[in-house]
Amino acid sequence: MSLLAFLLSLGVSCRITRFITKDVLAARFRSWVAARFGDDSNPAYLVSCGWCASVWVAASVTPLACWIGETLWFQVGAIALTLSYLTGLASSWLD
């Protein structure tokens, strides 16, 4: 895996993890998991803990990056997600 594919994978993993665990748009998903398995269940904790969710997100992103990390369509999508994450970080830091 190239350095570019690795760094883009890092950005993708950060953005997807943030979306699952914190984003308002995924709140229904988190609520559904809590209702289905219980508020104190491991699945409910998994979808609300960035450290926990990131393991599974990274485990999904890594093989994809290894196989197709050098393709244009992977890089375009990964750049968009990475820029989204970095913009969110900058926005919360600057506000």
C-alpha angles and dihedrals in degrees: 000000000000123000089249093054090047094051092045090049089053090053092046092050092049094049097045092046091050090048093052097044106034114010118110090223090064094045092100090054091051090047091049092052091049092048093046098046104018133264093267096045127118093244091053090050091047094057093047100043116081093200092052099043093045092065091059094040092051091046088057097043098045099066090045091052092047093052103038106008092119096054121104096234092053092048094048093051092042092049090052092051093044092050089047091054095045092047090052091050092049092046094052091044094049096044 
